[in-house]
Amino acid sequence: MCGIVGIVGSTPEPEVIERMTRRLTHRGPDHQEVWRGPGAHLGHTRLAILDLSTAGNQPMTFGDLTITYNGEIYNFSELRRQLEGPFRSDGDTEVLLHLYARDEGRCLDQLRGMFSLAVWDVPRQRLFAARDRLGIKPFFYRELPGGLAFSSEIKALLELGQPAIDQTALRDYLTYKYIPEPKTVYSGIRRLPPGHCLTWDGDLRIERYWSPSTEILITDFDEAIPRLDALLGEIVPEHTISDVPVAVFLSGGIDSTTVVAQLNRPRTVTLAMDIKRRDEAPVARLVANHFGTQHHEEEASSVDLEEALNIMPGVFDEPFGDSGAWATYLVSRLARRHAVVALSGEGGDELFCGYHWYSKWLTDRSTLVNRVMAALLPPLSRGARSAQRRAATGLERYAAFAGPFTAQQRQALLGPALEIADYDDLWHYRRFWREDLEPLKRMQWADLHTYLPGDLLPKVDLSSMAHSLEVRPPLLDHRLVEFALSLDTGLLRDVEGDRGKLIVRRLMEDRIPPGLFDRPKRGFNLPVANWVRKQPELMTSALDRLAEREIIRRPRTYRFTNEQTWTLLFLDRWLEQSNARF
């Protein structure tokens, strides 16, 4: 895994491209290099995974083309056999460069992997950039007078100056607990959406190159299970291709256990917690013993909240409300002691409808009692949140379950700085809300296009790359995604029985210890609200500062959940550290 930066069409100040590159050293500690050519300045920081020799260094040039690339192409050996060469390295970067030289943007359809890439064509003075289908790898860009700058992380683009905060992005943060694409917290800095490519030749054009079908093609377990078995058996081992040690994040849940089951005695790592009701380490240990893995674990202490709030805003560069980021940061630190690459189970809940709230969304009904309670209870009380969720319908109901605050809670919280007339808080969800799909498939589609690329994938990428660890999510191979979208809902979730991932359970039931998948799902979020009750000044001072900035109205009474607590604490700490202004 690597970091990429570049400026095209515009002549930067001396050494600015070097400063941008150095800001991403954590993404690539093994080699940093800058390339200057007609019309372009490109930078790269390398985490050596394939072909550890200097032949794999970037930026890499072939003829009139120069590439800076972040990712892994798992079928690069197969693609290489179709190309003429000559080749001077044994990695995937040179294959990707030759493939682009032959097919240009059409090459994207042939790639199996995760990537963000940028290719500069000197004669055409044209930049071509692309991001993988699901958005596993990040790509940010910033238009300049007469040019364009890009980077793997926002922090490198801040070397060109710090723009003002986009106040609509902060309002979005209270709706989604992340800032949805194409926005970032800064005006003028944008993120390329997943499955899109970008072309700049004086004009900027952005196009979607991948959008999977939602046609249901498979309705029977007897057909679906062998297909899933074959796909996993091919895809998961393919994701271990590496010239450095590989490990697997293991929680003992369905997704990570399924990944481990496809491999022969892999290294596994688990983050234990000192709050036993949330600790997944004993179950992970059971799975590790069952499959004979080389297992490592470490305990996360509850006294680390202040440390987390000091570290994570600098890792994420913008407000990010998922407290699981700290757990991912800690398990990545542990994994880096034993490996350079780790596999994760990200995507299983979205692909196979594993979230418990899906059943609540589908079975609870908006009643007069719920609507009355939602209107009468103090909006920031926990009882009110539950009533507000149940009182909502359709897309508003989905948003109330998926986001940190309900519409009524946001309205109670919003301060003068974020009061924007006629603003559509649900604009991002609305883009991917498919009324033509049956309800369960509608949520599957929405989560794959919103929560997954907006929350889960940035959480893993940034938290792991802070430790120079490459994380690969094999369940998000686009072939598995297309397969999952083709499944009938009866193969995915028993709504009345509140059991998801039915097809995966059926596949794995004879390969795991009895009852393993019947335990309650704990998730990877931290008990932040409980920790804050032991340090109440953290929340009271954060609320005071946010109110002083007119971002919120200071609530007199409140009972925040874990995610609400973290969302507000992180926002306050990020504003303090960034010195950003409207």
C-alpha positions in Angstrom: 0.0 0.0 0.0 1.2 3.5 -0.7 0.5 7.2 -0.8 0.1 9.2 -4.0 0.2 12.9 -4.6 0.3 15.1 -7.7 -0.1 18.5 -9.2 -0.9 18.8 -12.9 -1.3 21.8 -15.2 -0.1 24.3 -12.6 3.4 25.1 -11.5 3.6 24.7 -7.7 5.8 26.7 -5.4 9.3 25.2 -5.0 9.4 22.0 -2.8 5.7 21.9 -2.4 5.4 18.5 -4.0 8.1 17.2 -1.7 6.2 18.5 1.3 3.0 16.8 0.1 4.8 13.6 -0.4 6.4 13.7 3.1 3.0 14.2 4.6 2.2 10.6 3.5 5.3 8.9 4.7 3.2 6.7 7.1 1.5 5.2 4.1 4.8 4.3 2.5 7.9 4.3 4.8 10.0 2.1 2.5 10.7 4.7 -0.3 9.6 8.2 -1.2 10.2 9.7 -4.6 9.1 12.7 -6.7 8.9 12.9 -10.5 8.8 16.1 -12.5 7.9 16.3 -16.1 6.2 18.6 -18.6 3.0 19.8 -17.0 3.1 17.6 -14.0 4.7 16.9 -10.6 4.0 13.5 -9.1 4.9 12.0 -5.7 4.8 8.5 -4.2 5.5 6.9 -0.8 5.9 3.1 -1.0 5.0 0.4 1.4 6.8 -2.5 -0.4 4.5 -5.5 -0.7 5.3 -7.1 -4.1 8.7 -7.1 -5.7 10.6 -5.6 -2.8 13.4 -4.4 -5.1 13.9 -0.9 -6.3 12.4 -1.9 -9.7 9.0 -1.6 -8.0 9.5 2.1 -6.9 7.2 4.8 -8.2 6.4 7.1 -9.8 7.0 4.7 -12.7 7.4 5.7 -16.4 6.7 3.8 -19.6 7.1 5.7 -22.8 5.2 9.0 -22.5 3.2 7.7 -19.5 4.0 8.1 -15.8 1.9 6.5 -13.0 1.6 7.0 -9.3 -0.6 4.2 -7.8 -1.9 2.9 -4.5 -3.4 -0.5 -4.2 -3.1 -4.2 -5.2 -4.2 -5.8 -8.4 -4.8 -9.5 -7.6 -4.9 -10.7 -11.1 -1.8 -8.9 -12.3 0.0 -12.1 -13.2 -2.8 -13.2 -15.5 -2.9 -9.7 -17.1 0.8 -9.7 -17.5 0.7 -12.8 -19.7 -1.6 -10.9 -22.1 0.9 -7.9 -22.5 4.0 -7.6 -24.7 6.3 -5.9 -22.2 9.2 -5.6 -21.8 9.0 -5.8 -18.0 11.8 -4.8 -15.6 9.9 -5.6 -12.3 7.8 -8.4 -10.9 5.0 -6.4 -9.3 1.6 -5.1 -10.3 2.4 -1.4 -11.0 4.3 -2.0 -14.2 1.5 -4.4 -15.4 -1.1 -1.7 -14.7 1.0 0.9 -16.6 1.4 -1.3 -19.6 -2.3 -2.2 -19.6 -3.2 1.5 -19.5 -0.8 2.2 -22.4 -2.7 -0.4 -24.4 -6.3 0.1 -23.4 -6.5 3.5 -21.6 -9.5 3.8 -19.4 -11.0 0.5 -20.6 -8.3 -1.2 -18.5 -10.4 -0.6 -15.4 -12.9 -3.3 -16.3 -10.2 -5.9 -16.3 -8.8 -5.2 -12.8 -9.6 -7.3 -9.8 -8.4 -5.5 -6.7 -8.4 -2.3 -4.7 -6.7 0.9 -6.1 -6.5 4.6 -6.6 -4.3 5.5 -9.5 -3.2 8.5 -11.5 -1.5 8.4 -15.0 0.0 11.5 -16.6 0.1 11.5 -20.4 2.8 13.9 -21.5 1.9 14.5 -25.2 -1.8 14.9 -24.4 -1.1 16.8 -21.2 -3.8 14.7 -19.7 -4.4 13.2 -16.3 -6.4 10.0 -15.9 -7.3 8.9 -12.4 -9.6 6.2 -11.0 -10.8 4.7 -7.8 -11.7 1.1 -7.2 -15.3 -0.1 -7.6 -16.2 -0.1 -3.9 -14.0 2.8 -2.7 -11.6 0.7 -0.7 -8.7 3.1 -1.5 -9.1 6.9 -1.2 -8.6 9.7 -3.7 -8.9 13.4 -3.0 -8.6 16.2 -5.4 -8.5 20.0 -5.4 -9.0 22.3 -8.4 -6.3 25.0 -8.8 -6.1 28.0 -11.2 -5.2 26.2 -14.5 -4.6 22.9 -12.8 -5.5 20.1 -10.4 -3.9 18.6 -7.3 -4.7 15.2 -5.8 -3.7 13.0 -2.9 -4.4 9.8 -0.9 -5.2 11.9 2.2 -6.5 15.4 2.8 -3.5 16.4 4.8 -1.2 16.5 1.8 -3.5 18.9 -0.1 -3.4 21.3 2.9 0.2 22.0 1.9 -1.4 24.2 -0.8 -3.1 26.2 1.9 -6.0 25.5 4.2 -9.5 26.3 2.7 -12.4 27.4 4.7 -14.7 24.8 6.3 -17.8 23.8 4.3 -20.6 24.5 6.7 -22.9 22.1 4.9 -20.3 19.3 5.4 -20.4 19.9 9.2 -24.2 19.7 9.1 -23.9 16.5 7.0 -21.6 15.1 9.7 -24.4 15.3 12.3 -26.6 13.4 9.9 -24.3 10.6 8.8 -21.4 10.7 11.4 -19.1 11.0 8.4 -18.9 13.6 5.6 -20.3 12.0 2.4 -18.7 12.0 -1.0 -18.0 14.1 -3.0 -17.6 16.5 -0.1 -14.9 16.9 2.5 -15.0 19.2 5.5 -13.1 21.8 3.4 -14.6 23.9 0.6 -12.8 23.0 -2.7 -11.4 19.7 -1.6 -13.4 16.8 -3.0 -13.2 13.0 -2.9 -13.6 11.0 -6.1 -16.6 8.6 -5.6 -16.1 4.9 -5.7 -16.3 3.3 -9.1 -15.5 6.5 -10.9 -12.7 7.8 -13.0 -11.5 11.4 -13.5 -9.9 13.0 -16.5 -8.2 16.4 -16.5 -6.8 18.1 -19.6 -7.6 21.7 -18.8 -11.2 20.6 -18.1 -12.3 18.3 -15.4 -14.6 15.3 -16.2 -15.8 12.6 -13.8 -17.6 9.5 -15.0 -18.9 6.3 -13.4 -17.3 3.2 -14.9 -19.0 0.5 -12.7 -22.5 0.1 -11.5 -23.6 -3.5 -10.6 -26.9 -5.0 -11.6 -29.7 -5.5 -9.0 -31.5 -8.2 -11.0 -32.3 -11.2 -8.8 -30.9 -14.3 -10.5 -30.5 -16.9 -7.7 -33.4 -18.0 -5.5 -32.3 -21.4 -4.3 -29.8 -22.4 -1.6 -28.8 -25.5 -3.6 -27.5 -23.2 -6.4 -26.3 -20.3 -4.2 -24.1 -22.2 -1.7 -21.8 -24.0 -4.2 -21.4 -20.7 -6.0 -20.5 -18.8 -2.8 -18.1 -21.6 -1.8 -16.3 -21.5 -5.1 -16.0 -17.7 -5.1 -14.6 -17.6 -1.5 -12.2 -20.4 -2.3 -10.8 -18.4 -5.1 -11.0 -14.9 -3.9 -9.7 -15.1 -0.3 -6.4 -16.9 -1.1 -6.0 -14.5 -4.0 -6.0 -11.7 -1.5 -3.0 -13.1 0.3 -0.6 -12.6 -2.6 2.4 -10.8 -1.1 6.2 -10.9 -0.6 5.7 -9.9 3.0 3.9 -11.5 6.0 0.1 -11.5 6.0 -2.3 -11.8 9.0 -6.1 -11.8 9.4 -8.2 -9.6 11.8 -10.2 -12.1 13.8 -13.1 -11.3 16.0 -14.7 -14.7 16.0 -17.8 -13.3 14.1 -19.2 -14.7 10.9 -17.2 -12.6 8.5 -13.7 -12.9 9.9 -14.2 -16.6 10.7 -15.3 -17.2 7.1 -12.2 -15.5 5.8 -9.9 -17.5 8.1 -11.6 -20.8 7.0 -10.4 -20.3 3.5 -6.8 -20.2 4.5 -4.2 -22.7 5.7 -3.1 -21.9 9.2 -2.8 -18.1 8.8 -1.6 -15.6 11.3 -4.5 -14.0 13.2 -4.8 -11.0 15.5 -7.5 -10.0 18.0 -8.1 -6.9 20.1 -9.3 -7.9 23.6 -11.3 -5.5 25.8 -11.2 -5.1 29.5 -15.0 -4.8 29.6 -15.9 -8.5 29.5 -19.4 -8.2 28.1 -17.9 -6.5 25.0 -14.8 -8.7 24.8 -14.6 -10.9 21.7 -11.2 -12.4 22.5 -12.4 -15.7 24.0 -14.5 -16.5 21.0 -11.7 -15.4 18.6 -9.3 -17.7 20.6 -11.8 -20.6 20.1 -11.8 -20.0 16.3 -8.1 -19.7 16.2 -7.7 -23.0 18.0 -10.3 -24.7 15.8 -8.4 -23.6 12.6 -4.9 -23.9 14.0 -3.9 -20.3 13.3 -0.8 -18.5 14.6 -2.8 -16.3 17.0 -1.9 -13.0 18.7 -4.1 -10.8 20.9 -3.8 -7.6 22.9 -6.1 -5.8 25.4 -7.5 -2.3 24.8 -7.7 -0.4 28.1 -10.7 1.8 28.9 -8.3 4.6 30.1 -7.3 5.4 26.5 -10.2 7.8 25.7 -8.1 10.9 26.1 -5.3 9.4 24.0 -7.8 8.4 21.3 -9.2 12.0 21.1 -5.8 13.4 20.8 -4.6 11.0 18.1 -7.5 10.3 15.8 -8.4 13.8 14.4 -4.9 13.9 12.9 -5.3 10.5 11.4 -8.6 11.3 9.7 -8.1 15.0 8.8 -11.8 15.7 9.2 -14.6 14.9 11.6 -15.3 11.2 11.8 -18.0 9.8 14.2 -17.3 6.0 14.3 -15.7 5.1 17.6 -14.7 1.8 16.1 -11.9 3.7 14.4 -9.9 3.6 17.7 -10.3 -0.1 18.0 -9.2 -0.5 14.4 -6.2 1.7 15.1 -5.2 -0.4 18.1 -5.7 -3.8 16.3 -3.7 -2.4 13.3 -0.9 -1.5 15.7 -0.9 -5.0 17.0 -1.0 -6.6 13.6 1.9 -4.5 12.3 4.2 -6.2 14.8 3.5 -9.5 13.1 2.7 -8.7 9.5 2.7 -5.9 6.8 -0.6 -7.0 5.2 -3.9 -7.9 7.0 -7.2 -9.3 5.7 -10.4 -8.1 7.2 -14.0 -9.1 7.1 -15.4 -5.7 6.1 -18.4 -5.8 3.9 -20.1 -9.0 5.1 -23.0 -7.2 6.9 -23.7 -5.0 3.8 -23.5 -7.9 1.3 -25.5 -10.4 3.2 -27.8 -8.2 5.2 -26.3 -8.9 8.7 -27.3 -5.8 10.6 -29.9 -6.5 13.3 -31.6 -3.1 12.8 -32.7 -4.3 9.4 -35.3 -6.4 11.1 -36.5 -3.5 13.2 -36.7 -1.3 10.2 -38.8 -3.8 8.4 -41.1 -5.0 11.2 -41.7 -2.0 13.4 -44.6 0.2 12.4 -45.2 3.9 12.8 -48.1 4.1 15.3 -50.0 7.0 16.8 -48.4 6.2 20.2 -44.9 6.4 18.7 -45.6 9.6 17.0 -47.1 11.2 20.2 -44.1 10.0 22.3 -41.7 11.3 19.7 -43.3 14.7 19.8 -43.6 15.0 23.6 -40.4 13.5 25.0 -37.3 15.7 25.4 -35.7 15.2 22.0 -32.2 14.3 23.3 -33.4 11.6 25.7 -32.8 8.0 24.8 -36.5 7.2 25.0 -37.2 9.9 22.5 -34.7 8.6 20.1 -36.3 5.2 20.1 -39.7 6.7 19.6 -38.5 9.0 16.9 -37.0 6.0 15.0 -40.3 4.1 15.2 -42.4 7.0 14.3 -40.5 7.7 11.0 -41.3 6.0 7.7 -39.4 5.2 4.5 -36.1 6.9 3.8 -36.5 9.0 7.0 -36.8 5.8 9.0 -33.6 4.4 7.3 -31.8 7.7 8.1 -32.9 7.6 11.8 -31.4 4.1 12.2 -28.3 4.6 10.1 -27.2 8.0 11.4 -26.1 9.2 14.9 -29.0 11.6 15.4 -32.6 11.5 14.4 -34.1 14.5 12.5 -35.7 15.8 15.7 -32.5 15.5 17.6 -30.5 17.3 14.9 -33.0 20.1 14.9 -32.7 20.5 18.6 -28.9 20.5 18.4 -28.1 22.7 15.3 -26.6 26.0 16.2 -26.8 29.2 14.1 -23.7 28.4 12.1 -25.3 25.3 10.7 -28.8 26.6 10.2 -29.2 26.6 6.4 -32.5 27.4 4.9 -34.2 24.6 2.9 -31.2 22.3 3.3 -31.9 18.6 2.4 -30.2 16.7 5.2 -30.8 13.4 3.4 -29.4 14.3 0.0 -26.7 11.6 0.1 -29.1 8.8 1.2 -31.6 10.0 -1.3 -29.3 9.4 -4.3 -29.1 5.7 -3.5 -32.6 5.1 -2.2 -34.2 2.7 -4.7 -38.0 2.6 -4.4 -38.0 0.1 -7.3 -36.3 -2.5 -5.0 -38.0 -4.6 -2.4 -37.3 -3.2 1.1 -34.4 -5.5 2.1 -32.6 -5.1 -1.2 -33.2 -1.4 -0.9 -31.2 -1.3 2.3 -28.5 -3.6 0.9 -28.1 -1.2 -2.0 -28.1 1.9 0.2 -25.6 0.6 2.7 -23.2 -0.5 -0.1 -23.2 3.0 -1.5 -23.3 5.1 1.7 -22.2 3.6 5.0 -19.7 1.2 3.5 -17.6 3.8 1.5 -18.4 6.7 3.8 -17.7 5.1 7.2 -16.3 1.6 7.2 -13.7 1.7 4.4 -12.1 5.1 5.4 -12.1 3.8 9.0 -10.0 0.8 8.1 -7.8 2.6 5.5 -6.7 5.5 7.6 -6.5 3.7 11.0 -4.3 0.9 9.5 -2.2 3.1 7.2 -1.3 5.2 10.3 0.8 2.1 11.2 2.0 1.4 7.6 -0.3 -1.7 7.5 -2.1 -2.7 4.3 -5.6 -4.0 5.0 -7.4 -6.0 2.3 -11.2 -6.8 2.5 -11.7 -10.0 0.3 -15.5 -10.0 0.9 -15.6 -6.7 -1.1 -14.1 -8.3 -4.3 -16.5 -7.0 -6.9 -17.3 -10.5 -8.0 -18.7 -11.3 -4.5 -20.6 -8.0 -4.5 -22.2 -8.8 -7.8 -23.1 -12.2 -6.6 -24.7 -10.9 -3.3 -26.8 -8.4 -5.2 -28.1 -11.2 -7.4 -29.4 -13.2 -4.4 -33.1 -13.4 -3.5 -33.8 -11.9 -0.1 -34.8 -15.3 1.3 -31.2 -16.4 1.0 -30.0 -13.3 2.9 -32.1 -12.7 6.0 -34.9 -14.2 8.1 -36.6 -11.0 9.1 -39.1 -12.4 11.6 -36.4 -14.6 13.2 -33.9 -11.7 13.1 -31.1 -13.8 11.5 -29.0 -12.4 8.7 -26.3 -13.8 6.4 -28.3 -17.0 6.0 -26.3 -18.2 3.0 -23.0 -17.8 4.8 -24.4 -19.6 7.9 -25.5 -22.5 5.8 -22.1 -22.7 4.0 -20.1 -22.6 7.3 -22.3 -24.6 9.7 -20.3 -27.8 9.3 -16.9 -26.1 9.4 -17.1 -24.3 12.7 -17.6 -25.1 16.4 -21.3 -25.7 17.2 -23.2 -22.5 18.2 -20.4 -20.2 17.2 -22.6 -18.0 15.0 -25.6 -17.9 17.4 -24.0 -15.6 20.0 -25.0 -11.9 20.0 -23.2 -9.6 17.7 -21.0 -7.1 19.7 -19.4 -5.0 17.0 -16.2 -3.1 17.2 -17.4 0.2 18.8 -16.2 1.3 22.2 -18.3 2.0 25.3 -17.5 5.8 25.0 -20.6 6.9 26.9 -19.7 4.8 29.9 -16.2 6.1 29.9 -17.4 9.7 29.7 -19.5 9.2 32.8 -16.3 8.6 34.6 -14.8 11.8 33.1 -17.9 14.0 32.7 -15.7 17.1 32.1 -14.8 15.8 28.7 -18.3 16.1 27.4 -19.4 19.2 29.3 -16.3 21.2 28.1 -16.8 19.9 24.5 -20.4 20.9 24.4 -19.5 24.4 25.8 -16.9 24.9 23.0 -19.2 23.7 20.3 -21.9 26.0 21.5 -19.4 28.9 21.6 -18.6 28.3 18.0 -22.4 28.3 17.3 -22.2 24.8 15.8 -24.7 23.4 18.3 -27.2 24.8 20.8 -26.0 23.8 24.3 -28.5 21.1 25.5 -29.7 21.5 29.0 -30.5 17.8 29.4 -29.3 14.9 27.3 -28.6 11.2 27.3 -26.2 10.5 24.5 -25.5 7.1 23.1 -21.9 5.8 22.4 -21.9 6.9 18.8 -23.5 10.3 19.6 -20.9 10.9 22.4 -18.0 10.1 20.1 -19.5 12.1 17.2 -19.6 15.3 19.3 -16.3 14.7 21.2 -14.5 14.0 17.9 -15.9 17.1 16.3 -14.8 19.3 19.2 -11.3 17.9 19.3 -10.9 18.1 15.5 -11.9 21.8 15.5 -9.5 22.5 18.3 -6.6 20.7 16.5 -7.2 21.9 13.0 -7.7 25.6 13.7 -10.1 25.5 10.7 -12.5 28.4 10.2 -15.7 29.0 8.2 
